[in-house]
């Protein structure tokens, strides 16, 4: 049984990665329904929380059905991160997660996200202050290093464990790699199998099928897997992985009607959470992914992403259902 503090996550939990402009409440609701064991909010800027910025504060929205869920924060200043952790704790998540892995230039090059991997003493000090500040479990998501010459991931894990971090998720790339090349799970395994590491270690990077999930589970021995890009427009991946690990059988992919049903559900959540205009705009990023691989869908894509109202989207979806089901 994998456990973080008092949070029990089962024998091999599947985690939904914190993804900017993706892992919001509407999307998380679907991933939870399809089997995600632990989810995280989009990453939230510490400075935004302190200034009470609308966009940052809205990301604190979590709902009872999402638990257990972690709120992820990022920032450069230790004092700001400490204060932001307190603000996040007031929203009553299951845990606080620190982002030490974001590779985006405007974040990493300012010393936040993956940028802090160039200053391990500061990284450790920041985590220690957050652990002391909140009563919830504190976890971290990070990368292997800034580049090939700065990979010290075992030391990173030891430093974080020493100050009370209770779980670590490792994306198997450096900051320099961004999302290119193949994730190096050998280095993730080196952390998991190190005799001094006792906290749960979750692997992240390139898991895009049930077969790969089981292969990496067996080969690298991690406590669980975090899934990011493969879940976008395809929340079914969580239940597919669980079913394959349990039975060795591949679930049939969702049919057209199931995809349409989930799109409608996602849209309804988005409209309720963000309002008609913003909800419609943000859903435009998902239609292509939800219908990926289906023959005949191309002619409907432009109409879906330009539909002016939710009623118009519903009409197009009904047309898709009638046209492509035959």
C-alpha positions in Angstrom: 0.0 0.0 0.0 1.5 3.4 -1.1 0.9 6.0 1.5 1.6 9.8 1.8 1.1 10.8 5.4 -2.4 9.4 6.2 -3.4 9.3 2.5 -3.7 5.7 1.3 -3.4 5.4 -2.5 -3.5 1.7 -3.2 -0.8 -0.6 -4.4 0.2 1.2 -7.5 -1.4 4.6 -7.8 -1.9 6.6 -11.0 -1.4 10.3 -10.6 -2.7 13.1 -12.9 0.1 15.6 -13.5 -0.3 19.3 -12.8 -0.6 20.8 -16.3 -1.1 24.5 -16.9 -4.4 25.2 -18.8 -5.3 21.5 -18.6 -5.7 20.1 -15.2 -8.5 22.4 -14.0 -11.6 21.2 -12.2 -13.6 20.2 -15.4 -10.8 18.0 -16.7 -10.0 16.6 -13.2 -13.6 15.5 -12.8 -13.3 13.3 -15.8 -9.9 11.9 -14.8 -11.1 11.1 -11.3 -14.2 9.3 -12.8 -11.9 7.3 -15.1 -9.6 6.1 -12.3 -7.0 8.7 -11.3 -5.9 8.0 -7.7 -4.3 11.3 -6.9 -4.6 14.6 -8.8 -3.0 18.0 -8.7 -4.1 21.5 -9.6 -2.5 23.5 -12.3 0.6 25.0 -10.9 -0.1 28.3 -9.0 2.3 31.2 -8.8 3.2 32.0 -5.1 3.3 35.8 -5.9 -0.1 35.6 -7.5 -1.6 34.0 -4.4 0.0 36.6 -2.1 -1.4 39.4 -4.3 -4.8 37.8 -4.4 -4.6 37.7 -8.2 -7.9 36.4 -9.7 -6.4 33.8 -12.0 -4.2 32.4 -9.2 -6.9 32.3 -6.6 -9.3 30.6 -9.0 -6.9 27.7 -9.3 -7.4 27.0 -5.6 -11.0 25.7 -6.4 -11.2 22.1 -5.4 -14.3 19.9 -4.8 -15.1 17.1 -2.5 -15.3 14.5 -5.2 -11.7 15.3 -6.3 -10.0 14.1 -3.1 -7.3 13.2 -2.5 -5.9 16.2 -4.4 -2.8 18.3 -4.1 -2.3 22.0 -4.7 0.9 22.7 -6.5 2.7 26.0 -6.0 5.9 27.5 -7.6 8.0 30.5 -7.0 11.5 31.9 -6.5 11.4 33.5 -3.1 11.3 31.3 0.0 9.2 33.8 2.0 6.6 34.0 -0.8 6.5 30.2 -1.1 6.0 29.8 2.6 3.1 32.3 2.6 1.6 30.8 -0.5 1.6 27.4 1.1 -0.4 28.7 4.0 -2.9 30.2 1.6 -3.2 27.0 -0.3 -3.6 25.0 2.9 -6.7 27.0 3.7 -8.4 25.5 0.7 -8.2 22.1 2.4 -6.3 20.0 -0.1 -4.9 16.6 0.9 -1.3 17.9 0.4 0.8 20.7 -0.8 3.1 20.0 -3.8 6.1 22.1 -4.7 7.0 22.6 -8.4 10.7 22.1 -8.9 10.3 20.9 -12.5 8.7 23.5 -14.7 11.0 24.0 -17.7 9.3 27.1 -19.2 11.8 29.8 -19.7 10.0 32.7 -18.0 9.8 30.5 -14.8 12.9 28.4 -14.8 15.3 31.2 -15.8 14.1 33.2 -12.9 15.1 30.5 -10.5 11.7 28.9 -9.9 10.5 25.6 -11.2 13.4 23.6 -12.7 15.6 26.6 -12.2 16.1 25.9 -8.6 17.9 22.7 -9.5 20.9 24.9 -10.0 20.9 25.8 -6.3 20.3 22.7 -4.3 20.9 24.4 -0.8 18.1 26.9 -1.7 15.9 24.1 -3.0 16.3 22.2 0.3 15.8 25.3 2.4 12.6 26.3 0.6 11.1 22.8 1.0 12.1 22.8 4.7 10.3 26.1 5.3 7.1 24.9 3.6 7.2 21.6 5.6 7.4 23.6 8.8 4.7 26.1 7.7 1.9 23.7 6.9 0.3 20.7 8.7 -0.4 18.8 5.5 2.0 16.4 3.8 4.4 18.2 1.4 5.4 16.5 -1.9 7.7 17.6 -4.7 7.7 17.2 -8.5 11.0 17.7 -10.2 13.3 16.8 -13.1 16.6 15.0 -13.3 18.6 18.3 -13.4 19.1 21.5 -15.3 21.1 19.7 -18.0 23.3 16.6 -18.4 26.1 18.1 -16.4 23.9 19.0 -13.4 22.1 15.7 -12.8 22.1 15.1 -9.1 18.7 13.5 -8.7 19.7 11.1 -5.9 21.1 14.0 -3.9 18.0 16.0 -4.6 15.8 13.2 -3.3 18.0 12.8 -0.1 17.9 16.5 0.6 14.1 16.7 0.2 13.5 13.5 2.3 15.8 14.9 5.0 13.6 18.0 5.5 10.3 16.1 5.6 9.1 15.9 2.0 6.9 12.8 2.0 6.8 11.8 -1.7 8.7 12.7 -4.9 7.6 12.6 -8.5 10.5 12.7 -11.0 10.1 13.6 -14.7 12.8 11.7 -16.5 14.2 14.6 -18.5 16.4 17.6 -17.7 15.2 21.1 -18.1 17.3 21.5 -21.2 15.5 18.7 -22.9 12.1 20.2 -22.2 9.8 17.5 -23.6 12.2 16.2 -26.3 14.0 12.9 -26.5 13.2 9.9 -24.4 12.6 10.1 -20.7 15.4 8.4 -18.7 13.7 6.1 -16.3 17.0 4.4 -15.3 17.8 7.5 -13.2 14.3 7.5 -11.7 14.9 3.9 -10.7 18.3 4.8 -9.2 16.4 7.0 -6.8 13.7 4.5 -6.0 16.3 1.7 -5.4 18.7 3.8 -3.4 19.0 2.3 0.2 18.6 5.6 1.9 15.4 6.6 0.1 12.2 5.6 2.0 9.6 7.9 0.7 7.3 7.0 -2.3 8.9 7.7 -5.7 6.6 8.2 -8.7 7.9 8.2 -12.3 6.7 10.6 -15.0 7.5 10.8 -18.7 6.4 9.0 -21.9 3.7 6.8 -20.4 1.2 6.7 -23.2 -0.2 3.1 -23.1 -1.3 0.4 -20.7 1.5 -1.9 -22.0 4.2 0.7 -21.3 2.8 1.5 -17.9 3.1 -2.2 -16.9 6.5 -2.6 -18.5 7.9 0.4 -16.6 6.2 -0.7 -13.3 7.9 -4.0 -13.5 11.2 -2.8 -14.9 11.9 0.2 -12.7 10.0 -0.6 -9.5 8.5 2.8 -8.9 5.7 3.2 -6.4 3.3 4.7 -9.0 3.1 6.6 -12.3 2.2 10.2 -13.0 0.5 10.7 -16.4 0.4 14.1 -18.1 0.1 14.6 -21.9 -1.3 11.2 -22.6 -4.4 12.0 -20.6 -5.3 15.2 -22.5 -8.5 14.5 -24.3 -8.2 10.8 -23.3 -9.0 10.4 -19.6 -9.8 6.7 -20.3 -6.0 6.0 -20.1 -6.3 5.7 -16.3 -8.9 2.9 -16.4 -7.2 1.2 -19.3 -3.9 1.0 -17.4 -5.6 -0.3 -14.3 -7.4 -2.9 -16.2 -4.3 -4.1 -18.0 -2.2 -4.3 -14.9 -5.0 -6.3 -13.1 -6.0 -8.6 -16.0 -3.4 -8.4 -18.8 -6.2 -7.6 -21.2 -6.6 -4.4 -23.3 -9.9 -2.6 -22.9 -11.6 -1.6 -26.1 -11.1 2.1 -26.8 -14.1 4.4 -26.2 -16.6 4.4 -29.1 -18.0 7.4 -30.7 -20.9 7.8 -28.4 -18.7 7.5 -25.3 -16.4 10.2 -26.6 -19.3 12.5 -27.4 -20.8 11.9 -23.9 -17.5 12.8 -22.2 -17.1 15.9 -24.4 -20.5 17.1 -23.4 -19.8 16.4 -19.7 -16.4 18.2 -20.0 -18.1 21.2 -21.7 -20.8 21.3 -19.0 -18.3 21.4 -16.2 -16.3 24.1 -18.1 -19.3 26.3 -18.6 -20.3 26.0 -14.9 -16.8 26.7 -13.7 -15.6 29.4 -16.2 -18.8 30.8 -17.7 -20.1 30.5 -21.2 -17.5 32.6 -23.0 -14.3 31.3 -21.3 -15.6 27.8 -21.1 -16.3 27.6 -24.8 -12.9 29.0 -25.7 -11.0 26.6 -23.5 -12.8 23.6 -24.7 -11.6 24.3 -28.2 -8.2 22.9 -27.2 -9.8 19.5 -26.6 -12.0 18.5 -29.5 -9.3 17.3 -31.8 -7.8 15.2 -29.0 -11.1 13.6 -28.0 -11.8 12.6 -31.6 -8.2 11.6 -32.5 -8.0 8.7 -34.9 -11.7 8.7 -35.9 -12.4 8.6 -39.6 -14.5 11.4 -41.0 -14.0 13.8 -38.1 -11.9 16.3 -40.0 -14.8 18.1 -41.7 -16.3 18.9 -38.3 -13.2 20.2 -36.5 -13.3 23.8 -37.8 -17.0 24.0 -37.0 -16.5 22.9 -33.4 -13.7 25.3 -32.7 -15.6 28.2 -34.1 -19.1 27.4 -32.6 -20.3 30.6 -30.9 -22.5 29.0 -28.3 -22.7 25.8 -26.3 -26.0 25.0 -28.1 -24.2 25.2 -31.4 -21.6 22.8 -30.1 -24.3 20.4 -29.0 -25.9 20.5 -32.5 -22.6 19.7 -34.1 -21.9 16.8 -31.7 -25.4 15.4 -32.5 -24.6 15.7 -36.2 -21.3 13.9 -35.7 -23.1 11.2 -33.8 -25.6 10.7 -36.6 -23.2 11.0 -39.4 -20.2 8.9 -38.2 -22.1 6.2 -36.4 -23.3 4.8 -39.7 
